[in-house]
Amino acid sequence: MEELGVIDLMITAHQHQTIVGQDHETYYVQAGQDAKELVHLSINFKKRTTTYDVESIDSKVIDLNEYEEDQELLDLTFYDRKAVAYWSQEIISDKGLMLSVNGLQDLVCQTHPFSQLLHDAIHLAFDNDITCVHVPMNGEKGLSGQIRNEDLYHAYPYPDKPMDMTISGQNIKDILEYSYSHLDFVNEQLSLTIIDETLCTMWQGFNYEIDMNQEPGQRVMLDQIDLTKSYRVTMTDYCYRNYKNYLKNAIIHESYDETMSTLIAEKLRDPNYRISCSDNFVVKNR
């Protein structure tokens, strides 16, 4: 096979909108969140003596609504779609829980009942004292009232799995510093978010304080955590992947088979489960 040339192409996800661009010789596609859009790339080459160089890249966001659904495929998936429709309406909890989230500030300024549910669910995987959960999706709305499978899917649509690992106290501080360095408050209200919301983490198992009056990188104070010591923690594989640059020396013990949404459903189905928020962190934003 003759090598014609190499294209440096990077594809990322979890962006607020679909963007196609170029940074020096690297072309990138930032896919819109929830996989709602497809991007068609047309790459034009210019022939050199022994290789082909990229001359231009044209991109177009594909609106799937412009295309008719294939009837043969609809017939093939008829029973699958009926099964999914039935599953989506199955009731997980009819307790009338009030876990609604009214913006990111609800989750990053204090322990919210919805984030407490995430902590309680991840505890089902591994019995570590320290747990780390993250905002499941941009524009998180939480849960409320009668909760069906469909509602849980919209609140936590991604197949994140818990991981049992050992990390340092410094790792914990670095992860918290990163997210709060990309937030800003005015008059005690969250005014600026220059971070993907799913990278905002909430921790339990120790107390901590965030002082937004301090400079970025100097805002986190951890109580009962020695930065030089190691701690057994449970976090999702999503957190691990996105903070891997901080977790180079982490020891991974085990990855759980079930997803977070499955564990959340298990908690919600428990007739004896009651949400009791652990107020273990505070954010000073005056």
C-alpha positions in Angstrom: 0.0 0.0 0.0 1.4 3.4 -1.0 1.4 6.0 1.7 -0.2 9.2 0.3 -0.1 11.4 3.3 -1.2 11.9 6.9 -4.0 14.0 8.2 -3.8 15.1 11.9 -7.5 15.0 12.8 -8.9 15.2 16.3 -12.5 14.5 17.2 -13.8 15.5 20.6 -17.2 15.5 22.2 -19.3 17.0 25.1 -19.1 20.5 23.5 -22.0 22.9 23.7 -22.1 23.1 19.9 -20.6 21.5 16.8 -17.4 23.3 15.7 -15.0 22.4 12.9 -11.7 24.2 12.8 -7.9 24.1 12.3 -5.0 24.8 14.7 -1.8 25.0 12.7 -1.6 21.5 11.0 -4.3 19.9 13.2 -7.9 19.8 12.0 -10.5 19.2 14.7 -14.1 18.4 15.0 -15.9 19.3 18.3 -19.0 17.2 18.1 -22.2 18.6 19.6 -23.3 17.1 22.9 -25.7 14.1 23.0 -24.6 13.0 19.5 -27.5 15.0 18.0 -25.4 16.2 15.0 -23.3 14.6 12.3 -20.5 16.4 10.5 -19.6 15.6 6.9 -16.0 16.4 6.0 -14.8 16.9 2.4 -11.0 16.7 2.3 -9.3 18.0 -0.9 -5.7 17.0 -1.5 -2.9 18.6 -3.6 -0.5 16.1 -5.3 3.2 16.5 -4.5 6.1 14.5 -5.9 5.8 11.7 -3.4 2.9 12.6 -1.2 -0.5 14.4 -1.1 -0.9 17.5 1.0 -4.2 18.7 2.4 -5.3 21.7 0.4 -8.7 22.4 2.0 -11.3 20.8 4.3 -14.9 21.7 3.9 -17.4 20.8 6.6 -21.1 20.6 6.8 -23.3 19.9 9.8 -25.9 17.3 8.7 -29.5 17.8 9.9 -30.9 14.3 10.1 -34.4 15.7 10.1 -33.9 16.6 6.4 -33.9 12.9 5.5 -36.8 10.5 5.5 -36.6 7.5 7.7 -35.9 4.3 5.9 -39.1 2.2 5.9 -37.1 -1.1 5.7 -35.1 -0.1 8.7 -38.2 1.0 10.6 -39.8 -2.5 9.9 -36.6 -4.2 11.0 -36.5 -2.4 14.3 -40.3 -2.3 14.9 -40.3 -4.7 17.9 -37.1 -3.3 19.3 -38.6 0.2 19.3 -41.8 -1.1 20.9 -39.6 -2.7 23.7 -37.7 0.5 24.2 -40.9 2.5 24.3 -42.4 0.1 26.9 -39.1 0.2 29.0 -39.0 4.0 28.9 -42.4 4.3 30.7 -41.5 1.8 33.4 -41.8 3.5 36.8 -38.6 3.4 38.9 -39.9 5.5 41.8 -43.2 6.9 42.7 -42.2 8.6 46.0 -42.5 12.1 44.7 -38.8 12.9 45.2 -37.8 16.6 44.6 -34.4 16.4 43.0 -34.8 19.2 40.4 -31.6 21.1 39.5 -32.0 24.8 38.6 -28.7 25.4 37.0 -25.1 24.5 37.7 -24.9 26.7 40.8 -27.3 24.3 42.6 -24.7 21.6 42.4 -21.3 23.4 42.8 -22.2 25.6 45.8 -23.6 23.0 48.2 -24.6 19.4 48.5 -27.8 19.1 46.5 -30.2 16.1 46.9 -29.5 15.1 43.3 -25.8 15.0 43.8 -26.3 13.1 47.1 -28.2 10.5 45.1 -25.2 10.1 42.9 -22.9 9.6 45.9 -25.3 7.1 47.5 -25.5 5.2 44.2 -21.8 5.0 43.6 -21.4 3.7 47.1 -23.2 0.5 45.9 -20.2 -0.3 43.7 -17.4 0.1 46.2 -17.5 0.8 49.9 -14.9 3.5 50.0 -15.3 6.5 52.4 -14.3 9.0 49.7 -16.5 9.3 46.6 -16.2 11.7 43.6 -19.2 12.3 41.3 -19.5 14.7 38.5 -22.3 16.7 36.9 -23.8 14.1 34.5 -24.6 16.4 31.6 -24.5 20.1 30.5 -27.7 21.8 31.5 -28.5 19.1 34.1 -32.2 19.3 35.3 -32.2 16.5 37.9 -35.2 14.4 38.7 -38.6 15.1 40.3 -42.0 13.5 41.0 -42.7 10.1 39.5 -39.5 8.9 38.0 -39.5 6.6 34.9 -36.6 5.0 33.0 -37.0 7.7 30.4 -36.6 10.4 33.1 -33.5 8.8 34.5 -32.0 8.5 31.0 -32.4 12.2 30.4 -30.9 13.0 33.7 -27.9 10.6 33.3 -27.6 9.5 29.7 -24.0 8.3 29.6 -22.8 4.8 30.5 -20.3 5.9 33.2 -19.0 3.2 35.4 -17.5 3.5 39.0 -13.8 2.8 39.5 -12.0 1.8 42.7 -8.6 3.5 42.9 -6.0 5.0 45.1 -4.9 8.6 44.5 -3.1 11.3 46.5 -4.5 14.2 48.5 -2.8 16.5 46.0 -4.8 14.8 43.2 -8.0 15.6 44.9 -7.0 19.2 45.4 -5.9 19.6 41.7 -9.2 18.2 40.3 -11.2 20.6 42.5 -9.0 23.5 41.7 -9.4 22.9 38.0 -13.1 23.2 37.9 -13.4 26.1 40.3 -10.7 28.0 38.5 -13.1 28.1 35.5 -16.1 29.4 37.4 -16.8 33.0 38.4 -19.4 34.6 40.7 -20.9 38.1 40.8 -23.1 39.1 43.8 -23.1 35.5 44.9 -24.5 34.3 41.6 -22.7 32.1 39.1 -21.9 34.5 36.3 -19.3 32.8 34.1 -18.7 29.1 33.2 -15.7 28.5 30.9 -15.7 24.8 31.4 -17.7 21.8 30.3 -20.1 21.4 33.2 -19.5 17.6 33.2 -16.0 18.3 34.5 -17.3 19.9 37.7 -16.9 17.3 40.5 -18.5 16.9 43.9 -16.7 15.0 46.7 -17.7 13.3 49.9 -15.8 11.6 52.7 -14.1 14.8 53.9 -14.9 18.4 54.4 -13.6 21.2 52.1 -14.1 24.9 51.4 -13.9 26.8 48.2 -12.9 30.5 48.5 -13.8 32.2 45.2 -12.2 35.4 46.5 -8.7 33.8 46.0 -6.8 33.5 42.8 -7.5 30.5 40.5 -5.4 27.5 41.7 -5.5 28.7 45.3 -9.2 28.4 46.1 -9.5 24.9 47.6 -8.9 24.1 51.3 -9.2 20.4 52.2 -10.0 19.3 55.8 -8.8 15.9 57.0 -6.8 15.4 53.8 -3.0 15.3 53.7 -1.8 16.3 50.3 1.2 13.9 50.5 -0.8 10.9 51.5 -2.8 8.4 49.5 -6.5 7.7 49.7 -8.8 5.0 48.4 -11.6 6.6 46.4 -14.4 5.8 44.1 -15.0 7.9 41.0 -16.4 7.3 37.5 -14.3 6.2 34.5 -15.4 9.5 32.9 -13.7 11.5 35.7 -10.6 9.3 35.4 -10.3 9.8 31.6 -10.8 13.5 31.7 -8.5 14.1 34.7 -5.9 11.5 33.7 -3.2 14.1 33.4 -3.5 14.7 37.2 -3.8 11.0 37.9 -0.7 9.6 36.3 0.4 7.8 39.5 -3.1 6.6 40.5 -3.5 2.9 41.3 -6.6 1.4 39.7 -7.9 -1.6 41.7 -11.1 -2.4 39.9 -13.8 -1.2 37.5 -17.4 -2.0 38.3 -19.5 -3.8 35.7 -22.7 -1.8 36.2 -23.3 1.7 35.0 -24.1 4.7 37.2 -27.7 4.9 35.8 -28.2 1.3 36.8 -27.0 1.9 40.4 -29.1 5.1 40.6 -32.2 3.1 39.6 -31.3 0.5 42.2 -31.2 3.2 44.9 -34.5 4.8 43.7 -36.3 1.4 43.7 -35.2 0.7 47.3 -38.4 1.3 49.4 -36.3 2.2 52.5 -34.1 4.7 50.7 -34.2 8.2 52.0 -32.0 11.0 50.8 -30.0 12.7 53.6 -27.6 15.4 52.3 -24.1 15.5 53.8 -23.2 19.2 54.0 -19.4 18.6 53.7 -18.4 21.6 51.6 -19.1 25.3 51.3 -18.3 27.9 48.6 -17.5 31.4 49.7 -18.3 33.7 46.8 -18.6 37.2 48.3 
